[in-house]
Amino acid sequence: MDRNTGAEPAAPAKRARPKARKAVPSHDFQSDALGYKLRLAQVRAFDLFFEMLAPLELSPARVTALSLIAMNTGTNQAALAKELGVAGPSVLKLVDALEGADWIRRVEVEGDRRRYSLEITEQGQARLATLSERLAEYEVRLSAGLSDAERETLMDLLDRVAR
């Protein structure tokens, strides 16, 4: 009771509590584990990727790197590494592989002999055209069990988890 007014104090505001995880046997760390479900989905996505795109000789990392270089002509290896979220030596391997396949080229940056910009070659453009068709088929197969609305929701949720 408030000494000055004699009124009862207001009840504290209720906070929304996170939904409790469902009860599972004490050693079942998979049934309700987001990380485990994400890993299962990743394994399925990679298996399907390699099944459908193996003839193109591209890994998911190479596809992403090639796409980023195409969208950002003149980018450099440091910017590419940051965008991919990988260390410099890892992006160097990717760039070497893409350049070795003649899909990209390194171009000296005028005034800085230590830096190179990255550009797509004609062969890289042709590979991207083929890749675009295959990736569209891949996306359809990967999300075959989802409606368009469910796929959009899943994409939004995964973006939130990835932040």
N, C-alpha and C positions, 0 to 999 in steps of 0.2 A: 504494500500500500504506500502511495506517495504521501510523505509527511505534510507537504504544503496543501495538497488538494483533497487528500483522503481517497483518491481514486485508485483503482487497481492499475498496475502498470500494463501497458500494451504487450500483447504476446509478440515475441520476436518473429520477424518475417521468416517464413519457411523457404528454404533453398531447395531447388530441384536437385535431387540426388541422382547420381548415375545409376542406371539400372544394374542391379546385382547380377553377376554371372550365374548361370544356372548351376545347380549342384552336380558335380561329376565325381566319379571315383577319385580317391586321393592321388593316384599317380597318372591320371588321364590329363596330360598337358596339351592335348591336341584338339579335343572335341569343341572347345569353345575359345580357341586361341586364334586371334586375328593374324598374328605372324605366321602361324602354321598354314592357315587358309590362304594367305597371300603367297606363301611359298608353293603350295600345291597349284595355285593358279599360274604362277610363274613357270613351273615345270611344264604344265600343259601348254602354255603359250609358246615356250621355247621348243618343245617337241614338235608342235604343229608348224612353227616357223621353219625349223630345219627340214621337216618333211616336204614343205611346199617350196622353200626357197633354196634348198641345197644346190641345185644346178647353177644358181647365180653366184655361188662362191662368196656369199656375204653373210657375216654374223650380224646379230642385232646391233652390236656396237658399231660395226662398219656401216650398216644402213643408216644409223643415226648420224654418224660423223659425215657421211656423204651428203645426207640431206641438209645438215647444218651448214656445210661448206657451200652447197648450192644456193641456199637461202641467204647466205652472208658472204658473197663473193669478196675476196680480199681479206677475210678474217685471218688471224694468225694462230699458231699452235697454242699459245698461252690462252687466248680467248676460247679456242675450241675445248681445251682441257677444262676450263672453268665451266663452260656450258654443259659439258658431259659429266662434270663432277668427278673427274679422274686426275691422277697425278701426271706430271709432265712426261715421264718415261712411258706411261701407258698410251698417251696420245701420240707419242713419237712412233710407237709400233703401229698404231692405226694409220697414221699418215704415211709411214713407209710402205705399208701394205697397199693402201689405196693408190699411192704414187707408182708402186711396182706393177700394179694392174693397169696403169695408164688411165686411171679414172680421175685423178687430180694432178696438179702440178704445183710445185713451189716456185714462187716468183720473188726475186730479190726486191726488197724494199729500198727505194732510192734514198741514199743518204745514211743507210744503216746496214752494213754488210753482214751483221749478225742476225737480222730478222728477215723472215720470208712471209709473204701472204700466200694464201691457198686459193686455188681456182679449180673449177671443174673443167675437164677436157671434153672434147667431142665424144670420146668413148664413154666418159662419165655421164654425159647427158643422155646417151643412148641407153646406158645401164639404168639410169633413173627412170626413163620411160618404161622399160620392161619391168622394173621394180614396182613402179606405181600400179601397174595392172595386177601384178602378183600380190602386192600388199592389200589391195582392195578385196581380192578373193580371200586372202588370209583373214582379214578383219571380219568378213561375212561368216566364215567358218568358225572363227574363235567366239563370236558372239551369237552363234546360231540359237542357243537356248534362251536368249533374252529378247524382249520386245525393244523397240527403239527407245521408249521411255525408260525402261530398265537399264539399257546400255548407257544412256545419258546420265542417269542417276549414279550408276556405278562409276562412270568416269569422274563425276563431280566428287564422289566420296573418296575415290583413290587420290585425287588431287589434294583433298583435305588431309588425308593420312600422310601423304608424301611431304607436306610442308614442314 
